[in-house]
């Protein structure tokens, strides 16, 4: 229930749903007000005729359905896949994103009704912007208005102002097209400086502003090394080469499904940024729009996607898919971070339908194909580009040819490896039965190093995956070593576990891509391997990931030095061979310009306590119970019998 203190005279009332899956039927005060098929995009309903105002109580009811054998929606679990029960991720169900009450005047700017774009003829010397404003008159009489678009710089100063007087007939929707003259010396949006202008769109009637929207926009142009007009080997942003160091993410968390708070989204965004990635791939459906806001503000390139792993070649399916596609593009086309439209992943769409969808994207976004390519990934025809994947070292193949592979493949949509947390082996080639943690990190380090060696000859690659995710319905299992992880089919390729624990590969990426000046770090490999040795003595080796200039390793807290090592370049690690380990503490200190700036330590099981061990404990009362309480100890909580 909700209440509104608005009065109805001259007002319109809308319910804005950010995401309901898979079929949403909506009633307000007992009257059906709308229906929507598909949960990954937004929808807006006009409820002016049924809403109760003047602080009266309104009853909003939403039924979210996901029946068996869906045949008219793109979804990801079961259905007509050649592998029965195949799933690539999971399906959002229920009301998994926020719902808003929007109050406007009778004439309003339509949802996502402001479109800004520039062609690839701009430069750092001048740029021309195109504006399209969609306005609808919901009233019963024509309205004479002025559409006033003002381009503001980051300081709030007006760069350009474009008024347009127009009369909107009753009940009609009109698109007002405008174009600026040359903007001299525009500030360009880039990874290093994601400069955003603001387009303030105002609707003015009788000298009064009756609607206003502010839309951030970054001026930039891009070029991919494919197509008839391509004459370079690399991806260009504003004419300058950028090697894409990307990562993919499923918008999913065990226990949360697809429902994320703003704080959780920010947490994921900042973890991805902290690992040094400069591009993000939606896997494989449109993410919460807050992600797009962050990519624009942080200067992270975006490969957004709209996929249909399960599809049916029926008129109903095609109609719904295109309807969702229109929403997806309109919601994101103003975003300077978007550099690719991902129509499909491992596509099974018919070529004729893929071509139809590609043409629709081009119609909605004039920069599609000329700048933003429309892609499939690892299969599919009918788009601009079928971006390949490269799983050498995981599903066969030779990972040592990755540099050559990357030059031939131009852009790799996925590279990665299986890994099982807590599973280690002295020989990284051993798989029991899946990859150990150290195999994964060494394989990824090899691929990242080889990619770096050819970064001036190719476009880039995307690591799979930010976070391991469950695959309900998929025939798969046995990867989990810990009892905690044996929860059914999970795609254990994530930089984070399903429980949001960072794995060793996260620190490998940070060591190579996080800036040492502002984010110095050091990590002893591996914190999940405290039982590596049972007795003191000379051991095989110890690896440390760090972005610092030097790292010193100790076998005690600032004591029993095992020596200092110097960084040997990009995508390398620090290594101590044949160290003599006597105590239960490994303690590492990282130095930048000779100054200690980062530290890390591990407590090893089964080895004698180090002489300075007590110095690690700064608060001896931290385990004391609160006054009047005692601890209740529970033994053997978990394990096979549990």
Secondary structure, DSSP 8 states (H G I E B T S, - for coil): -EE-----TTEEEEEEES-EESEEEEEETTEEEEEEE-SSS-EEEE-TTT---TT-EE-EEEEEE--SS--SS-BSBSTT-SSTT-BSS----EE-S-EEEEEEESEEEEEEEEEEE--TT--SSEE--EEEEEEEE-SSS-EEEEEEEEEE-TTS-EEEEEEEEEEE-TT-EEEEEEE---EET--BB-SS-B--EEEEEEEEETTEEEEEEEEEE-B--EE-S-STT---SS-EETTEE--EEEEEEES-BTTTBT---HHHHHHHHHHHHHTT--EEEEESS---HHHHHHHHHHT-EEEEE---SB---SHHHHHHHHHHHHHHHHHHTT-TTEEEEE--SS--S-HHHHHHHHHHHHHH-TTBTTTBEEEEESS--SSSEEEB---TTTSSS-GGGHHHHHHHHSEEEEE-----TT---SSTT-BSSSB-HHHHHHHHHHHHHHHHHTTTSS-EEEES-SB-EE-TT--------SGGG-SS-EE---SB-TT--B-HHHHHHHHHHS-TTTS--EEEE-TT-TTS-SS-EE-SEEEEEE-SSEEEEEEETTEEEEEEEE--STT--EEEES-EE-SSEEEEEEEETTEEEEEEEEE-TTS---TTGGGG---TTTT---TT-------S-SSS--
